[in-house]
Amino acid sequence: MKKNGEMLPPDYFVANNLAITAFCAIGLFYLLPFSLYAPQYIPNTPITEIFLGFMQDYRIFFQFILNISLYIHVAETLVAIALCNRRKLNFSTTLKWTLNVAVHGVFSLRYLVSPIVKTKDI
């Protein structure tokens, strides 16, 4: 394996697990903002009223969580762009990392901070 300081291939990219994508997309980008600002778009299920009531009871707390989460994701995305530039990755790979880290956050950024590149054993 290569160490962090060594060069990476210009197309180095690690995709995330689909379960992590679903968790981030549904939790952070759907349930949290829609339950706070547009609850009519949350589908009716047996627990919808309980969930929306809970969200209304602790509205300020969940707005804080949403805002902080979005700020952290933006900061992580900027760090990912800087790391891609430092590691001399090409533009399309940098764009992939930018979008990947914007959605997944630290779950994706960890592969860019500590890359895992296997070398051929001779």
C-alpha positions in Angstrom: 0.0 0.0 0.0 1.1 3.5 -0.7 1.5 6.0 2.1 -0.5 9.3 2.3 2.4 11.4 1.0 2.9 9.5 -2.2 1.3 10.3 -5.5 -2.2 9.0 -6.3 -3.4 8.1 -9.8 -5.1 11.2 -11.3 -8.4 9.2 -11.5 -8.4 8.0 -7.9 -12.0 7.7 -6.6 -13.7 5.5 -4.1 -17.5 5.2 -4.3 -19.6 4.9 -1.1 -21.8 2.1 -0.1 -25.4 2.5 -1.3 -26.7 2.1 2.3 -24.7 5.2 3.3 -26.0 7.1 0.3 -29.6 6.2 1.3 -29.0 7.2 4.9 -27.6 10.6 4.0 -30.0 11.4 1.2 -33.2 10.3 3.1 -32.2 11.6 6.5 -30.3 14.8 5.9 -31.7 15.9 2.6 -35.3 14.7 2.8 -36.7 13.9 6.2 -35.1 16.6 8.3 -35.7 19.7 6.0 -39.1 18.6 4.8 -40.4 17.7 8.2 -39.4 21.2 9.4 -40.4 23.4 6.4 -42.9 21.3 4.3 -44.4 18.5 6.3 -47.2 18.0 3.8 -44.6 16.2 1.6 -44.0 13.5 4.2 -46.1 10.5 3.3 -48.8 9.3 5.6 -47.8 6.3 7.6 -48.9 5.0 11.0 -46.0 7.0 12.7 -46.1 10.2 10.6 -48.2 12.1 13.1 -46.0 11.0 16.0 -42.8 11.9 14.0 -44.1 15.3 12.9 -45.4 16.1 16.4 -41.9 15.2 17.8 -40.3 17.4 15.2 -42.6 20.3 16.1 -41.9 19.9 19.8 -38.2 20.2 19.3 -38.2 22.4 16.2 -35.4 24.8 17.3 -33.1 21.9 18.1 -33.7 20.2 14.7 -33.3 23.5 12.9 -29.9 23.8 14.6 -29.0 20.3 13.7 -29.9 20.9 10.1 -28.0 24.1 9.8 -24.9 22.8 11.5 -25.0 19.6 9.3 -25.2 21.7 6.1 -22.4 24.0 7.2 -20.2 21.0 8.1 -21.0 19.4 4.7 -20.0 22.6 2.9 -16.7 22.8 4.9 -16.0 19.1 4.1 -16.6 19.8 0.4 -14.1 22.7 0.4 -11.6 20.4 2.1 -12.2 17.8 -0.5 -11.5 20.3 -3.3 -8.3 21.4 -1.6 -7.1 17.8 -1.2 -7.9 17.0 -4.8 -5.9 20.0 -5.9 -3.0 19.1 -3.6 -3.0 15.5 -4.8 -3.2 16.6 -8.4 -6.3 14.7 -9.3 -7.9 15.5 -12.7 -11.0 17.8 -13.1 -13.6 15.0 -13.5 -12.3 13.2 -10.5 -12.3 16.4 -8.5 -15.9 16.9 -9.5 -16.8 13.4 -8.4 -15.1 13.9 -5.1 -16.8 17.2 -4.6 -20.3 15.8 -5.2 -19.6 12.6 -3.2 -18.3 14.5 -0.2 -21.2 17.1 -0.4 -23.7 14.2 -0.1 -21.8 11.7 2.2 -19.7 14.0 4.2 -17.1 12.4 6.4 -18.1 8.9 5.2 -16.6 9.8 1.8 -13.9 12.3 2.9 -12.1 9.6 4.9 -11.1 7.9 1.6 -9.5 11.2 0.4 -7.8 12.1 3.6 -6.3 8.6 4.0 -6.3 7.1 0.5 -6.3 3.3 0.1 -4.3 2.4 -3.0 -3.1 -1.1 -3.4 0.1 -1.8 -5.3 0.8 -4.9 -7.3 2.8 -7.4 -5.3 5.8 -8.9 -7.2 
